[in-house]
Amino acid sequence: MIITYFGKEFFKIQQGEMVLAFNPVSKASKTGIVAHFGTDIALVTTNHPDYNGIEQLSHGEREPFIVTGPGDYEVKEIFIKGVLSDALIGGKKYINTIYLFSVDDINIAFLGALADVEFSKESREAINSPDILFIPVGGKGMLDAKSSAKLASSLEPKLIIPMDYDDASLKAFLKELGEEKAEVVDKLTLKRKDLDNKEGEVIVLKAI
């Protein structure tokens, strides 16, 4: 599995020929983030220009299967569960979907633009100690560094990947978790066995 980060919450996960993308930044976004490639599965947590740029994920004959909300999905033998939560962007409320799925026997929880650490017992049970947790840490309506660190610890993932951060919020998040010396990488290549001895370790992906 290879994980690449483009900024905000825009990630690509590649496993063999299979490509998944999360929260692509749209052309209407003011972030200036641009990346365009073909994917098999596109997951959008929040219907906002910073996260809903589905038009960026088609290439040639490759058109993604698009998932944009809560529910249970099966695509190319990948089971995806979308769990309802809340986002708050620019003072406006949005629906946010937490996505839970497994690729190559690695269980992943992608929290999206989550605004509140309080979510339903059912949601928390569904997340249940993921191998990899993608979590926003930048505040501005989403979880801030302190809330993110507390939530990340309580969910007991093996590996934590912060997203939607700037330098200050990332530094604060790493300090809260005692991970100031967290590894910083351009892209992350992982196999299941690489996670066996990890417990709450943070890896920072640089946006390319």
Protein Blocks (a to p, Z undefined) as FASTA:
>chain_A
ZZddebjjaccddehjbccdehiacfkbcnlpacddddfbdcdfbdcfklmmmklmgghj
bccdddfbecdddeehiacddddddddeehiacddddddddeehiacddebjafbfbdcf
klmmmnnopfbdcddfkgnoiacfklmmmmmmmnopabdcdehiafklmmmmmmmnopmm
gccdfbdcddfklmmmgghiacddddZZ
